[in-house]
């Protein structure tokens, strides 16, 4: 006679008298009653209760009459932390100092106090000599005394204190309980007082691996190479078996590990299911939003994190005038980067264009709503932060599902529950873990009891009561099945025994939990599957089965002499994710992976050539493979950047091409350097995201720093030359003042990660500016124009006459133009990096350095056309390196190779317009390219094709330019 039958008999001894079934949970009790009704018919006068539930209901009226409130376990943590902080402030050298008040330590101390209270231990009974460490004993004694005073002074009580307000039951109910109950000393006292002699214990059954009734079950065992493979094999068997899924229970030995794996598969297959312990809140949008905004705060308010939340739809701004993608784009180009202050500073109307101001004002409103509710400085309150998270989720998360709604409701209820808890400001890095721990307590999709028509998934701690025909126990491995007996460092077993016999030791607890679990599983009837993962993918090591699996095998075979070798033989080869070895067993493939396993399997242990089958099955993949092969071949193809342009569509004359083109020098130089880069950037218009990134070791990126220096140089020269109308009157103090002003402006736009980095880079900028100043003091020429725009008076691109028969439209800016003699000029281009690639011998450098030569012609024509100097001649051009790194050096080029420039430009344009967009000649340029992830090693593959005679005609013009120095 098993537990179900014994319980039914006990209920029917007095069928008309009221009975209270004391279960570990309401779900357990209701499942037991369902099993009784299924097996024996209806029962009456039975109420399911938990011990704490029935006790709390009994004392509720008395607590109200005395105006005493119950302190729940979640609230007690905050009380204990407050008392621990007070003790630390009274004695900075106490056993636990203020710096040690982290969530893990506070939780351990709270559990120790709760154990002592539930064992009936008072502070005056605690002797420091009972502890291996006297300081620890004295600390816990004082803390327990402070806790008792807190309860008394604040008219509160905890579970252990309910005994004083409990009254015997007045309805003569019979209380039924299962052993081992797991009750503490205080709980046993309370139930005995409440039952008033009407308490009946039901003994447990024998462990499942030694239970004769369990041996009649139909047991199947298997193992798999990893937990993913284990879950997949179990689902394969479920789908190929005719038993309905709502007659099956899955018990997960490691629920937190296996539940997400199982959830993803049953969701994909459309299987209806219930989860006894639910899922973490991050499995819905509201949960991801709650954890995401905490990450946003923790990481220093990076705009990248906020953009991710918007992109994935986890948060949504209420203003529907702009779509989600428009909000993301606005954030990414806002240059906010990171830092809470920048969300206000960078969204000021004066920093935005006319088109951006309306959207910027809306975003500014939302950010102020968020940030104004967060505390300033470094002292934060965890409960205030929890309320802030709840506010953001309630107002900015689209509740598109029941899961989202349940998270919102849980957050709201949690803020109310914690509202009366004592809390104090603490550093932000201490607050965040507390809030994360509170959020971790929120679960979604919790369905404690099975529902008709649905597969039921339970944990090893509460499963086995459903009474379903088939049960699959997942993860019966040695590690997962083992019950931890690690001692509590605050209350060692030795100290527990010395303090009170009522304090359960860790060894006793482990024995009790094991006994309860194994007797509970013995109630399973029908078909039983037992499985485990024989390989831990995370740890990269094999793992063995639990000993209980061998015991079940012995029980089923009726042979106690079987060993692990026999178990290995019975289990056979481990199943895998793509299980070709067992493909013949598949009657219902679960997904494409199983279908592939069937395709690749041949009679016997042979496997087909998967590569050929894959190419036949996936045309796009086959095309990609063909492209890869052609790239590595000798002949130039479309996969190397040679577009198949119809020769008849190409303009016959160069002039026609020039008339339809507006080019910049940087475009031509980019094309000469790497045609593929040109194609991605200028034709496909693929742009790398320009998002300000936090780098704790750098303030300004190289581009920003160059722009800053250019700004300093321009402002200074405009100042000392009266905008180019007078000879320079150099003054170091004016230069320094202007530099500091520019630095301050940039510091607002791009905040430094810390004062040290900011000071270091500012000092480097000052040294660069000093190099610039020394160069200028020695300059005897007249600076005339700064940041000169090459355009017509109407702002249109200039048409430049490059030679007698070649002209083109050009746009650009020249850093500086100096007069060096009567009607004679020099253009200057500042370079704030190294001069390593600007050699005196490389005038054009294979077409990658055309800027000086082309701008010289353009500036000369501009000076003449505008009437500034009708006889102007630009005879010199310079790259100037006015920084410490560039050592103030200059690379001067006399402008006497204009005919050669015309030939280079003509060949580049002809090559480009014939569809040649091949990768760079020098693979080193790929190291700093934004498109490296797209190209891979394409430049290296092209090296041989450039030298091949097969491609000479196609690449001829481009190769000629590359050979020009």
N, C-alpha and C positions, 0 to 999 in steps of 0.2 A: 504494500500500500504506500503510494508516494504522498508527497506533501499536499497535493490537490485533494486527494481522497481524504486524508486526515483532517484537513481544514473543513471539508464538506461535512464530515461526520461531526466535528465539534460544533459547527453552526447548527446542525439539526438536532443536537442534544436538547436544545430548548428553542425551537423555531420561532416562538412568539416573543421571546425576550430580546431587548435591544442588544446589539453587539457592535463593538468598534474594532475594526481591523487596523492594527497599527503597523503600517508599512514604512519602508524607507522613503518612499515617495508616493504621491497620489497615483502616478502612472503605474507603479508596481502593483498597488492594491487593486486598481480597476482591472488590470490585465489578469490578475489572479481570479477575481470574481467572474470575468468573462470565461476563463477556462472552466471554472466550476459549472457555470450555466451551460456551457457547450457539452460538458461531459455528463452532468447529472440533472440538468433542468434548472428552473428558476429558484433563487433563494431570496428570502426577505429579512427585513430588520437588520441589515448589515450596512454599517457606515464605514467608509474608508477615511482614515486620518493618519497624519504623521504625529509623532510624539510632540514636537514643538508646536504644531498647529493646534492640537487639542488643548495643550497647556495654555497657549496664548489666548485662545478663545475663552477658556475658563476664567482667566484673571483680568480680562479686558474691563469688565464692569468695575471691579475693585480698584484697578489702577485709575480709572476715570474718577471714581469717588474720592480717591486720595490725591488726585491731581498729580499723578506720577506718570511719566512717559517712558516708553520702552526704547532702549538704545539698541538699534540693530547692529549686526556685525560689521556692515560697511561703514556705519557711522563711528563705531568704536575705534577704528584705525586712526581717525583724526583726533579723537580724544587722547589716545595713547601717544600720538606724536606731539601733541601740545604739552602733555605732562613730561615727555622725554626732553623736550626743549627746555622746559622750566628747570628740570634737574640739571641739565647741562649748563644753564646759565648760572645756577647756584654754585655749581662746582665744575669749573672748566676742565678739571682732570678726572671727571667721573668715568665710569666704565665705558659708557657710550657718550662721546663728545658731540657737540652740535654739528661738526663737519661730517659725522657718520650718519646723520639722519636722512638716509636714502630710503626709497620705497621698500627695497628688499629687507633691510635691517628692521625698519619699523614694522613691517608685516610679520617678521619672525618674532619680534618682541610681543606684538599683539596676540599672536597664536599662543605664546608661552603663558601670557597672563590669562587668556581664555581657558587654557588647559588647567591652570591652577585654580581658577574660579569654579570651573565645572567639577573639579575634584573636591570642592568644599574647603579649600585652603584659604585661610585669612592671613593678612599681613603679620599679625602678632604671633602666628604660628610658624612663620618662616625664620629659620636659623641659618645665618651665613655659613655655619660650619657644615651644613648639609651639601655645600657646593665645593667642587674641586678648586674653584677660584673664589676667595673670600670677597673680592671686590665685586664680582658678578652677583654673588648672593646678596650682598648689602644693597646693590643697585636694584635688583628685582624686588627686594623687600620694601624699599622706599617707594618704588614705582607702584607696587600693588597698593600700598597705603595711600598714595596720592590718588590712585584710581578710585579707591573706596570713598575717599573724601569727596571727590568730584561727583560721584553718583549721589551721595547724601546731600551735598550742598545745592545741587542743581535739580533735585527731586526727579532723579532718573534711576532706572534699573536695567540690568542686562538679563539675558536668559538665565544665568546662574542665580540671579536674585529673585526669580519669580516664585521660588518655593514659599516665601513669606506671605504671598498673596493668594496662594492656591487653596481651593476648597474641595473636599471630596465630592465626587459626582453624586447628583441627587436622583438619577434615573435608574440606578442599579444595573447599569450596562455592564456587559462582560467584555473585557478587553483581551484581544487575541494578538500575540506577538510571536515573531520568529526568532529562533536563536541561530547564530549569535546575533544579538541585537545591536551591538556596537554602541550602546548607551553609556554615557559618562555616569559618574557617581551621582551628580546632581539630577540628571535626567531619570535615573532609576528611583531616586527618592521621590521625585515629583510624580512619576506614573504610579508608584505604589500608593502614594497619598490620594491621588485622583481615583484610582481603581477601587480603593478601599476593600481589598481582599478579593476582587473580581478579575484578577489578572491571570491569564492562561498562556503558557509558553508552548510553542510547537517546535519539536526537535527537527533539525535539518536532516536531509537525506545523505547517503554516502556520497563521496566525491564522484563526479561523472566518470572518471577513468577507472573506478572500482565498483560501479553501480550495475547490478545485474539487469535492472530495467533498461538502463542506457545501452547495454550490450545488444538489446534487441533492435536497436536503430540500424538503418542502412547507412553505413559510413563510407565516405569516399575521401581520399586524401590526394593532394598534389602539391608540388612546390614550383616556384618560378624564379627566374633570374631577375629579381628586383620587384619592388612593390607595384610598379606600373604594370609589369607583365602579369603579376599575380591577380590584380583586379581585372585585367583584360581577359585572362583565361576563365575566371569565374563568370564574367558576363557572357562570354561565348557559350559556356555550359548552360547558363540560364536561358539564353535565346534558343538554344537547340533542344531544350527539354519541354515537353508539353504542359508541365505543371504551371498554373497561372502564377504570375509574379506577386499577386496580392496574397498568396499562400506561403510567402517566403520571408524570412527575417535574416538580415545580414548583421553579424556582430563584429565590430571592429575592435581589435585588441589595442591598437594605438589610434584612437579616434581622430585626433588632430592631424595626424599624418595621412591616414587613409581616406577620411571623409572628403577632402577636396578632390582627390583622384577619382573616387567613385562618383562624386557629384558631376564632374565635368563629363564623364562618359554617359551617365544616365540622362543628363540634360541633352547631350548631342543626339542620343537615340530616341528622345521623346518619351521616356519611361516615367510614369507617375510614381512618386516616392514620398516617404516621410522620414524625417531625421529626428531622432530622439533628443540629440544635443544640439541640433541646428548647425549653423555655420558662423564663422566670424563676420563682423559687420562689413568687412572690406569686400564682400561678395555682392554688394549692391552699390549703386551710385552715391547714395547718401553716406554710406560708410566710407567709401573712397574719398568723398569730399571732406568728411570729418578728419580722417587721418592725413589727407593731403594738405589741408590748411594748417595742421599742426606741423607738418614737414616744412611748409612755407615759412612759418614763424621760426622754427628751429634753425633753418638754414640761412636766416638773415633776410627774409622777404624777397627772394629772387623772383624776378618777373617770369623767368622760364618755368618755374613750378606753377605759377598762377596760370600761365598760358596753357600748360598741359591739362590742368583741371578743366579749363574752358574747352579745349580742343576735344577732349573725350566726353564732354557733356556732363561731367560730374557737378559742375556749378553752372549757373546761367544768370546773367544780369537781366533784371526784369524789363528794361527798356528794349522793346522789340523792333525799334527802328533800324537796328544793326544786327546782322546775323552773328552766329557764334564765330564763324571764320573771320568776319570783319573785326570782331573784338580781339581775336588772337593776333591778327595782323597789326592792329593798332598798338597792342601791347609790345609786340616784338620790335616795332620800329620806333617806339617811344624813347628808347635809350634809357629807360628807368634802371634796368640792370638789377640792382639789389638795394636794400636799405629802406626802412619804412618812411624816412623823411623825403626820399626822392619821389614817392608816389604823389606827394603834394607839390614838391618843387618842380618836377618835370612836367606836370600837368597844368601849370599856370598858363593862362590864355596867351600871354606875350611870348611864350616859347613854342606855341603851336601856329600852324598855318591857318588861314581863314577857313579852309575846308575841314580842318581837324578840330576846330574849337568847340563845336556843338557836341561831338562825341567825347572830346576830352573833358568837357564840363560834366557830362553824365558819368564818365568813369571816375572823375574827381569826387563826385557826390557819393558813389558807392565806396570808394576807398576811404573817404572820411568816415563813413558809417562803420566800416570795419575797424579802422585804426584808432578812432576816438574812444572805442570801448576797450582797447588794450592799454595796460598800464604803461606809464613812462618809466624810464630808468631801468635798473637791474632787479628791483624788488617786485615780485609778482605774487598774486594769490591764486592757488590752484583752482579753487572753486569759482573765482571770477573768470578764469580762463575757460573752465568747463561751460559756464554760462555763455561766454563769447562764442565758443564752438557751436553750442546749441542755437544761438541767435543766427549765425551764418548759415547753418544747415536749414533752419526753419524758413529763412527768407531768400536763400540763393540756390537752393537745390531743387530741381524739378522732380516732384514726387511722382514718378512715372510708374511705380509698382507698389505692391503691398509691402515689399521689403523696405523700400525707401520710407514709406509711411510708418512702419514699425520702428525704424531707427529714429525718426523724428520724434515719435511718441516716447521712446525709451530715453532719449536725451532730455526731453522735457520733464519726464518723471524723475530722472536722475538729479536734475538741478533742484527740483522741489525737495527730494529726499535729503540731499546734502545741504540744503539751505540753513538748517539749524546746527550744522556741525561747526565746531570751533576751527578756525584756520587763521594763519598768519602769513604775512609776506615772506617770500623766500626767493633766492636767486632763480632766474629763469631756467637755467639748466637743471635745477632740482624740481621745478614745477612741471615741466613737460613730461617726465617719466610718470608722475602721479596721474596726470590726465590721460596718458596713454593706457595706464593700467585700468583706469575707470572705463575707458572706451572698450578695452578688451573684454570687459564683462558683458557687453551687449552682444546678443546672438540673434540671428535671423533664421526664419524657417524652422523654428523649434516646434516639433509635434511629438510630445512625449509618448503618446499611445498610438498604435497602428490604426490606420484608417482603411475601410473597405475599398478594394480596387487599387490599392497602392502597395508597392514594395516598401518594407519597413527596414530602416537602418538604425541600429542602436550601438551603444558602446559596451565594452566588456564590463564596465561598472554597473550597468543597469539592464543589460540585455538578457534574453533567455526566458522572459515571462509571457511572450505573446502566444505561445501554444500553436504556432503555425506548423504546417506539415514539413517544411524544409527549412533548415537553418544552416547558414554558411558562416563559419567562424574564421575570420581573416587575420593573418599575422600571428600564427601559433609558433613564433620563433623564440629562441632562448632569451634574447634581450628584452623583447616586449612583454613576454609572459612573466618575467621575473618581477617580484614585488620588492621595491627598495626598502632596505633596512638600515639606511644611513641615519645615524643619530642626529638629533637636534642639538646644535652646539650650545644653545641657551639652556636646555634642560636635558642633560645626558641621562641615559637609563639609570646610571648609578645615582644620580641626583634625584631622579623621579622616585626611585625606591626609598631613598632616605627621607624625602619630603612627605610622601603619603602612599599607602598601598592602593589608594584609589586612582593614582596617576598611572595611566597605561604606558608601558614602555614601548619602544619602537619594535622590538622583537615580538611582543605580545600583539601589537597592532598588525604586523605583517602576517602573523599566524592566523589572526582572526579574519583578515581580509581574504587570505587564501582559502580558508575554510568556507567562508560565505560564498565566494565566487564558484568554487568547485561543486558545492552542494546545489547552488542555483542552476548551474549548467546541467546538472543531472536531471532537471525537469524537462529537458528538451526531448521531444518524441518525433519519430518519423524518419526523414532522411537528413543526414548530417554531413556537411562538407567541412573539411579542415585543411587549411592551406597555410603556407608561409613563404617568405622570400628568402631563398638560399644565398642571395648576394645583396649586399648593401651598396647601392650605387653611389651614395654620398660618401661613404667611408672607403669605397673601393676594396672591400674585403668580403670574404664568405662568412656566412653565419649559419649556425645549426638550428635544428628544430627544438622546441621545448620538450622536456622529458615526458610531459603528459601526452604528446602525440605518440610516442612509443608505447605508453601505457594503454592508450586506446587501441592500438594495433594488437597488443597482447590480449586485451579484453575481447576484441572481435574474433581473434583467431583461437582463443582459449588456450594460449601457449605462453606461459610466463618466462620461457627461456629465450624468447626472441630478443635480439639486441639491435643496436643502431645500424648494423650492417643489413639486417633483415628489413629495417625501415627504409634504408636507402634503396634497396631492391624493389620494395613495394611502391615507392614513390616514382621511380623511374627518372627519366631525364627531365631537368627543369624546363618549364614552358617559358617562351620568350615573347617579346612584344610582337615582332614579326616571326611567327613560329612555323618555319618551313618544315622542320622535322616532324611536327604533328599535323601538318596541313591536311593529311588524309582524314583526320578525325573531324574536320570542320563540316558541319551540316548547315550552319547558318552563319556566314561571314558577318562579322560585326561592322566592319568598315572597309575602306580601301586598302588598309594594311593587310587585313586578312585575305582580301581578294588577290593581292599581289603574292602573298604566301602560296596561295593555290596555283597561281600562274607559274611560279618558279619551281614548283615541286614536280618531280618525276617519279615514276615507280622505283621503289628502293630508296636509297639515301642520296640519290643524285639530284643535282639542281641544274636548272636550265640557265642559259646565258642571259642574265637579267639586263645587261646593257642593251642588247638588241631589242628585247621586248619593250624596254622602257622607251627607246627612241621611236618604236612603232606605235606605242600607246599615247605618246605626248608629242604632237607635231611641233609645238613651240619649243620644247626642250631640244628636239632634234635640230631645229633651226639654230638654236643657240650653240649647240655642239658644232654644227657646220661653220658657224661664224668663228668660233674659237679655232677650228682647224685652219680656216682660210687666213686668219690673222697671223698664224705661225708659218704660213706658207711663204713662198718667195715672191709670188706675183701680187701686185697691188690690187685690192678689191674695195668694194663699198664698205666692207667692215674695217678698213683702215682709214676711212675718212675721204674716200674718193666717190663723190656723188655722180650718178649716171645722168648728167645733164645733156639734153638734146643739143647737138652742135648747132642746129638751126635756130634754137632759141637764144643763143648767145649773141649779143650785139656785135655787129661786124666791125665797128670802129671803136677805138678806145675812147673817142670823144663822147660817144653815146653812153658808154658806161659811166664816164665822169659826170655827165650832166645829171644822171639819176642818183648819184652817190653824194652823201654828205659824210665825209670821213674825218676822223680825228687822228692825230699822230699816234696816240696810244693804241688805236685799233690796228693800224698798220704794223706797229711794233709787236703787238700781241700776235697778229697773224704770222709775222716772220718768226717769232719765237716758238709758237705752237698753234698750228691751224685748228686743232681739235678744241683747244681752249677758246679760240675765237668763235668757233661754231657753237659751242655750248653757251657762251656768254652773250654774243651779239646777235646770233641768228635764232637760237632756241630760247634766248633770254632766260636761261636758268641762273638764278641768283642764289649764292650762299646766304644763309640767314645772318644778318648783322645784328646780333643780340649781345648787349653788354654782359660779359661774364665776370663773375667774381674770381679774382686771383689774389690770394693773400700775400703774394710776393711781388705784385706789380700794381702800379697805379694806372699808367697810361700804356696802351698798346702802341706799337711802332708807328702806325698810321696817325693816331691821335697826337702822339708826341711831335711828329713831323709837322702836322697842321698847326700845333701850338707855336713851334719855332718860326714857321713861315709867318704867322700872325704877328709875332713879336718883331721880326725883321721888317715887315711891311709898315707897321705902325711907327716904328722908330724912324725909318728913312723918310716917311711922309712928314713926320714931325720936324726933323732937322733940315729938310730941304724945302720946307713949305710946299709940299706936294710936288716936288720936282722942279720948282721954279728958281731955286737958288742953290748955290754950292752948299754942300753939307757942313753944318757947324756941329761937330761931334761933341757929345756930352754924356759921359758914362752914367751920371746920375739919372738923366732922363731915360736912358735905355733901361736902367735897373727898375725905375718906377713903372715904366710901361710893361716890363716883363712881369713884375709882381702883380700888376692889374690883370694881365692875361692869365696868370697862374690861378688867381682867385676866381676868375670866371670859369675856368676849366674845373676847378675843385668843386664848384656847385654842380656842374653838369655831370662830372664823373667823380664820385666820392672815392677817396683812397681807402684801402682796406684797414689801414692803421696809421698812426702818426709816424712811426719809424719809417715805413715805406714811403710815405708822402715826403718826409724831410729828406730822405736819401735821393729821391728822384728830382726834387726841387733843386738840390745842390748840384746834381748832374746837369740840369737845365741851365743853371747859373754859369756853370763852367763852359757849356756850349755857347751861351750868349757872349761870354768873355772872348772866346775864340773869334766869333763873328765881329766883335767890336775891334779887336786888334787888326783884323783884315781890313775893316772899313777905314780905320784911322790912316792906314797907309795908302788908301785908294785916292788917286788924284783925279779920277774921272767924275763926270757929272751924272748922278742917278736921276733919271727923268720920269720913268713910268714903273708902276708897281701893280702886279696882278692885272696886266693889260689884257683885256678881252679882245680877241681877234674876231670882229664882227662888223657888219655894216652899221651905219647910223640907225637903221631900223631894227637892229638886233638880230638880223639874219646872218647866216654863215657867209664868210668871205669867199669870193671866187678867186683862186690863186693861179697865176700864170707861172707854171713850173718851167716851161720851155716854150719854144715857138709853137709847138703843136700839142702841148699837153697842159691842160688846166683842170682844176678840181675845186670842189667846195670844201672848205675846212672850218672847223670850229675848235677853239681852245683858249688857254690862258698862258701868258708868259709871266714868269715870276718877276722879271725885272729887265729894264732896258736902260743902258748907260750911253751917254754921248762921250766918245773918246777922241773926237777931233771935229773939224769943220765938216758937216754933213756926213760924219762917220760914226757908226754906232756898234755897240756890242750887246747881245742878249745874254742873260744869265739865268741859269736854272739851278735852284738850290737842291742839294741832295743831303739829307740828314743821316744817311747810313754810311756804309763803307764805300771806298772808291775802287774796290778790288776788280770789278768787272768793267771799269771805264779806263781802258788802256789807251795810251797815246797813239798806238799803232792801229787800233780798231776804230777807224773813223765812222764806219757804218755798222760794224760788228754784225755782218750777215743780215742787215735789215732790221736789227733789234734796237739800233740807236739812230733813229732818223730825226729825233725831236729838234736838235739844235739846227740842223741844216734846213728843215722845213719851216721852222719858226723864223729863221733868219730871213727867208724869202717873204714870208707872210708879214713880218714886222716892217720890212723895207717897203713893201707895197702899201701897207696901212699908213706909214708915215707920209708917203707920197700922195695917196688918194685923199687923205684927210686934210692935206695942205699943211701939216705940221712942218714938213721939210720936203719940198718937191724934188730936191736933189739927194735925198737920203740914200746912204749905202750901209748895209749891215755887213761889216767885213770880218767880225769875230763873234764867236759864241763860246760860252764857258759853262762847264759843270763846276759848281762851287760846293765845297764840302765844309761848311762853316760850323763844325762841331768838334768836340774833343775826339770822337772816334774818327772823323775825317781829317783831323789835324789841320784844318784850315786850308787844305790843298785845293788846287784848281786844275782842271783839264781844259785847256784852251784849244779850239779848233778854228783855223782860218777858213773862211767861207769861200773856197775856190774850187769846189767839186760839184757844182750845180748840174752840170750835164750828166754826171754819173748818178746823181740823185734821181734825175728824171727817169733814167733807165731802170733803176731799182724799183721806183714806185710803179712804173709801167708793168714790169714783170710781176710784181706782187699782185697788182690788181688783175692782171691777166690770169695768173694762177688761181687766185681766189674765185674769179668769175667763171672759171672752167670747172669748179667743183672740187678743188683740191683742199682738203682740210685734214692733213695728216698730223700725227703727234709730233712732239718736240724732237729736235735732233739731239739735244743734250738731256739725257734722262735725269740729270741733277735738278733741272728746273721743276720736275714733278714733285720734289720733296716739299715745296711750299705751295703747291697748287690746291685750290679748293675742290677740284674735280678728281682728285687722285682716287677716291673711292669708286668712281665710275670707270676710269681708264685702267687702273691696275698697272700692269707692266707693259702697257701698249708701246711706250716709247722704246723700250728695249727690243721688242719684237720687230719694230720698224727699222732698226739699224741695218740689218741685212738687205732689206728691200730698197733702201736708199742707194746702195751700191750695185744693185742688180741691173744688168743690161735690159731686163724685161720691162723695167719701169722708167727707163731713161727718157723716153719721149714724153711720158705723162708728167714726170716730176722735173723735167729739164729746166724750166724757168725758175722754179723755186730753188733748185740746187745751185743754179748760177748765182742767185742772190746770197745764198748761205756761204758761198765761197769768197764773197767780197769782204775785205777787212774794213 
